[in-house]
Amino acid sequence: MQITVKLVGAFQVGRFKEETFCYPDGIAVQEVVNDLQLPRQILGIVLINGVHAGFDDSLADGDRLTLLPILDGG
């Protein structure tokens, strides 16, 4: 199945902004994070098709996964 992954902010450094990947059916968000070697300690927000999601949530064909780092500032 195809999943479009969008990285935001610091996650784009040395990687990509948005790219489509092929993954097995029912893959969990955590497995995609691991595959992309993103540092979990700074992963702040996970969205699937624009809706807040968790690391254990499964993805479906055509989903858009957006990963945002923890934001700092004030």
Secondary structure as GFF3:
##gff-version 3
##sequence-region A 1 74
A	DSSP	beta_strand	2	7	.	.	.	ID=ss1
A	DSSP	three_ten_helix	9	12	.	.	.	ID=ss2
A	DSSP	beta_strand	18	22	.	.	.	ID=ss3
A	DSSP	alpha_helix	29	35	.	.	.	ID=ss4
A	DSSP	three_ten_helix	40	42	.	.	.	ID=ss5
A	DSSP	beta_strand	43	48	.	.	.	ID=ss6
A	DSSP	beta_strand	51	52	.	.	.	ID=ss7
A	DSSP	beta_strand	64	69	.	.	.	ID=ss8
###
